[in-house]
Amino acid sequence: MPNAMVTFNGRITLPTQVRKQLGLKTGDDVEFVEVGQGRFAISCRHKSASDMDLRQVGPELVPAIDEIEKVAQ
């Protein structure tokens, strides 16, 4: 499982494997979605739908929206 270290100012570097699987590019925004107490999922917020390459996003890494909504209730 990939991991990252938090720097003194709260920054992390996402491991290459994670960036590739999410299709992240320089300048992309990421969103941290709480999926349980102390657990978060990382979601890529691409600037436009045309920027997305869904072939690179592993569905096992991104929880379904109904799962996220259940946890948020």
MOGIBEL-V764007 format. One line per field, one symbol per residue. ss: DSSP state (a for helix, b for strand, c for the rest). psi: psi as a letter, one per 30 degrees, with the letter a starting at -180 (. if undefined). burial: + if it has 16 or more other C-alpha atoms within 10 Angstrom, else -. A space follows every 10 residues. Layout:
ss: ???
psi: ???
burial: ???
This chain:
ss: cccccccccc cccccaaaaa aaccccccbb bbbbbbccbb bbbbbcccaa accaaacccc ccccaaaaaa aac
psi: klllkklfgg llkkkeeeee efgklkfkkl kjkkgljgkk kkkkilelef fkjfffjjff fjlleeeeee ef.
burial: ---------- -------++- -+++------ --+-+----- --++-+---- -+----+--- -------+-- ---
